Amino acid sequence: MFWDQTPYQVYHTLLERGECLGSLSTLYRVLREANQTGERRNQRAPQSHAMPRLTSTRPNAVWTWDITKLATTRRGVYLNLYVVMDLFSRYVVAWMVSRKENSQLAQQLMEQTLTRYGLDNQQVTLHQDRGSPMIAKSFLDLMADFGVVCSHSRPRVSNDNPYSENQFKTLKHQPDYPGRFDSPGHARLWASDYFAWYNHEHHHGGLNGFTPAQVYTGEFTGIAKNRQAALTRYYEKHSERFVRGKPTSALPPEAAHINSITSEDSGSEDSAAVNFPTLSAAREALARANRY
């Protein structure tokens, strides 16, 4: 009668009946010696997911994308905002508002975006989380057809897609963000204005004050010269205010990273480098060997 019960349940059931066959630990020991303590249900094998490590040093080398929910004026009803962003420049290359969230819409978004930017059969890395649209076989097959390398966040790790998450935070903290949208058309109208501002007017802190469009197009080089000229003129008028010398206008970072390798990581076994003796030491070792 106890074939489907755990030793813990059996022990306490018998104890309530006034029966005791031994201690609970004894029951477990007897079952363990008979190899009867294993999990009887089918279990999924443990999975290990490597930490995604991506570096982008130019536009269109790495894209990151995600989907966020937009609340509507109807309680419990949400819209879905799909956003694809270039990692290096933070430039939003495509976006879409839909009532649904599925792999078919994800395929439509990516196919049209890759074609629009002329990236068919080019090596682009696409970083995303593990939502159902992102891991659907049909979606991954389409990305393979385009020559896109897919990178995924680890399960239950919230900071493996920080660039997309930060962009959504910027979006939802805008002073004119409605909070709730009346319809998909309302959401598209607001998003159109927002992304135009974000790409072309937003002085991004992660880009040292340049806009995503300026970095994406390379226009920042000329703008940086104008900035430097303005700083130089101001310095020449008020040099006494600059105790550290002549100011320089910062350029955008040369690379953008997702989970970049730190100094601690570089010293670990996983990323250990091969070391070689110096030439002089090698010659001395060779000379000593020849003497014997």
C-alpha positions in Angstrom: 0.0 0.0 0.0 3.0 2.3 0.3 4.6 1.7 -3.1 3.9 5.3 -4.2 4.9 7.0 -1.0 8.2 8.4 0.2 9.9 7.0 3.3 9.0 10.2 5.1 5.3 9.7 4.4 5.5 6.0 5.3 7.2 6.6 8.6 4.7 9.2 9.8 1.7 7.2 8.6 2.8 4.2 10.5 3.6 6.3 13.5 0.1 7.7 13.6 -1.2 4.1 13.6 1.0 3.2 16.6 3.6 1.3 14.6 7.3 1.9 14.4 9.6 -0.2 12.2 12.7 1.8 13.0 13.9 5.4 12.8 13.4 7.5 9.6 17.2 7.3 9.0 17.0 3.5 9.2 14.3 3.4 6.6 16.4 5.5 4.3 19.5 3.3 5.0 17.7 0.1 4.2 16.2 1.5 1.0 19.6 2.9 0.0 21.3 -0.4 0.4 18.7 -1.9 -1.9 19.2 0.9 -4.4 15.6 2.0 -3.9 16.2 5.7 -3.1 16.7 7.0 -6.7 14.3 9.4 -8.4 11.6 7.3 -10.1 10.2 10.0 -12.3 11.7 11.0 -15.6 14.0 13.9 -15.0 15.5 16.4 -17.4 19.2 16.1 -17.5 21.0 19.1 -15.9 22.0 21.7 -18.5 24.9 24.0 -18.4 24.8 27.3 -20.4 28.0 29.2 -21.0 28.2 32.9 -20.2 27.7 34.9 -23.4 30.8 37.1 -24.2 30.4 39.5 -27.1 32.5 42.4 -28.3 31.6 44.7 -31.1 34.0 47.2 -32.6 31.9 48.4 -35.5 28.3 48.9 -36.5 26.3 45.8 -37.7 28.7 43.4 -36.1 26.5 42.5 -33.2 22.8 43.3 -32.8 20.8 42.8 -29.7 17.0 42.5 -29.5 14.2 42.0 -27.1 10.5 42.4 -26.6 8.8 44.5 -23.9 5.2 44.7 -22.8 3.2 48.0 -23.2 0.2 48.3 -21.0 -3.1 49.4 -22.5 -6.1 51.2 -21.1 -7.8 47.8 -20.9 -6.9 46.0 -17.7 -4.8 42.9 -18.3 -4.3 43.6 -22.0 -0.8 44.4 -23.3 0.9 45.2 -26.6 4.3 43.9 -27.5 7.1 46.2 -28.6 9.9 44.4 -30.6 13.2 46.4 -30.8 16.4 45.5 -32.6 19.5 47.6 -31.6 23.0 47.8 -32.9 25.3 47.0 -30.0 28.3 49.2 -31.0 26.3 52.4 -31.6 23.1 51.7 -29.6 21.3 52.7 -32.9 17.8 51.2 -33.1 17.8 49.5 -36.5 14.2 48.3 -36.4 11.1 48.1 -34.1 7.6 46.8 -34.3 4.4 46.9 -32.3 2.0 44.0 -32.2 -0.8 42.5 -30.2 1.0 39.1 -30.3 4.4 37.7 -29.3 5.4 34.7 -31.3 8.2 33.4 -33.5 6.4 34.2 -36.8 6.5 37.9 -36.0 10.1 37.6 -34.9 10.9 36.0 -38.2 9.1 38.8 -40.1 11.0 41.4 -38.1 14.4 39.9 -38.6 14.0 38.9 -42.3 12.9 42.4 -43.2 15.5 44.1 -41.1 18.4 42.0 -42.4 17.3 42.5 -46.0 16.7 46.3 -45.5 20.3 46.8 -44.2 21.8 44.5 -46.9 23.2 42.0 -44.4 22.1 38.8 -46.2 24.7 36.1 -45.9 27.0 38.4 -43.8 28.4 37.4 -40.5 26.2 39.2 -37.9 25.8 38.1 -34.3 22.3 38.4 -32.9 22.1 38.4 -29.1 18.8 37.7 -27.4 17.3 36.1 -24.3 15.7 32.7 -24.2 12.1 33.7 -24.8 10.0 31.3 -26.9 10.2 33.5 -30.1 14.0 33.6 -29.8 14.6 29.8 -29.4 11.9 28.6 -31.8 13.4 26.2 -34.4 11.8 28.0 -37.3 13.4 31.3 -36.1 16.8 29.8 -35.6 16.6 28.1 -39.0 15.9 31.5 -40.7 18.8 33.1 -38.9 21.1 30.3 -40.1 19.9 30.9 -43.7 20.9 34.5 -43.3 24.3 33.5 -41.9 23.5 35.1 -38.6 25.2 33.7 -35.5 22.8 33.5 -32.6 23.8 34.2 -29.0 21.5 33.7 -26.0 21.4 34.9 -22.4 21.7 32.3 -19.7 18.4 31.1 -18.2 17.3 33.2 -15.2 20.2 35.6 -15.6 18.8 39.2 -15.8 21.9 41.1 -16.9 23.0 39.1 -19.9 21.1 41.4 -22.3 21.9 44.8 -20.6 21.8 47.0 -23.7 18.3 46.1 -24.7 17.1 46.3 -21.0 18.6 49.8 -20.6 17.0 51.0 -23.8 13.6 49.9 -22.6 14.3 51.6 -19.3 15.1 54.8 -21.1 11.9 54.4 -23.2 9.6 53.9 -20.2 11.1 56.7 -18.2 10.5 59.4 -20.8 8.5 62.4 -19.5 5.9 61.9 -22.1 5.6 58.1 -21.8 1.8 57.5 -21.7 2.0 54.6 -19.3 -1.0 53.1 -21.0 -1.9 53.1 -24.7 -5.3 53.3 -26.2 -4.6 51.1 -29.2 -1.7 49.7 -31.3 -2.0 52.8 -33.5 -1.5 55.0 -30.5 1.6 53.0 -29.5 3.1 53.1 -33.0 2.6 56.8 -33.2 4.3 57.4 -29.9 7.1 54.9 -30.6 7.8 56.5 -34.0 8.5 59.9 -32.3 10.5 58.3 -29.5 12.9 56.3 -31.7 13.4 59.3 -34.0 14.4 61.2 -30.8 16.5 58.3 -29.4 18.5 57.7 -32.5 19.1 61.3 -33.6 18.8 63.6 -30.6 19.5 61.5 -27.5 23.0 62.3 -26.3 23.8 58.8 -25.0 25.9 58.6 -21.8 27.4 55.3 -22.9 28.7 57.0 -26.1 30.2 60.0 -24.3 27.4 62.3 -25.3 27.2 61.4 -29.0 23.8 60.2 -30.5 23.4 56.6 -31.6 22.9 57.8 -35.2 26.2 59.8 -35.1 28.1 56.7 -34.0 26.3 54.4 -36.4 27.0 56.5 -39.4 30.5 57.6 -38.4 29.4 61.3 -38.3 30.8 61.6 -34.8 34.3 62.2 -36.2 33.5 65.6 -37.6 31.4 66.5 -34.6 34.2 65.6 -32.3 36.4 68.1 -34.0 33.8 70.8 -33.5 33.6 69.9 -29.8 37.3 69.9 -29.4 37.6 73.3 -31.1 34.9 74.7 -28.7 36.8 73.3 -25.7 40.1 74.7 -26.9 38.6 78.2 -27.3 37.1 78.1 -23.9 40.4 76.9 -22.4 42.3 79.7 -24.0 40.0 82.2 -22.4 39.9 80.6 -19.0 43.0 78.4 -18.7 43.2 79.2 -15.0 40.1 77.0 -14.4 41.8 73.9 -15.8 44.2 72.6 -13.2 44.7 69.4 -15.1 45.6 71.1 -18.4 43.9 71.5 -21.7 40.6 69.6 -21.9 39.9 67.0 -24.6 36.6 65.9 -26.1 36.0 62.2 -25.4 35.2 60.0 -28.3 32.8 57.1 -28.2 34.2 53.8 -26.8 36.2 51.8 -29.3 34.2 48.6 -28.4 31.0 47.6 -26.7 30.9 44.4 -24.6 28.5 42.0 -23.2 30.1 40.2 -20.2 33.6 41.5 -21.1 36.6 39.5 -19.8 37.8 41.1 -16.6 41.3 40.9 -15.0 40.1 38.2 -12.7 38.7 36.2 -15.6 42.0 36.6 -17.5 43.8 34.9 -14.6 41.4 31.9 -14.5 42.1 28.5 -16.0 39.4 28.9 -18.6 41.2 31.9 -20.2 44.8 31.1 -19.4 47.3 32.2 -22.0 50.3 30.4 -23.3 53.5 31.9 -22.0 56.9 31.7 -23.7 60.4 32.3 -22.2 62.3 35.3 -23.4 64.8 34.8 -26.2 67.8 35.5 -23.9 66.6 32.9 -21.3 66.0 30.4 -24.1 69.5 30.9 -25.4 71.0 30.4 -21.9 69.0 27.2 -21.4 70.2 25.9 -24.8 73.8 26.8 -24.0 73.7 24.9 -20.7 72.2 21.9 -22.4 75.0 21.9 -25.0 77.6 21.9 -22.3 76.5 18.5 -21.0 
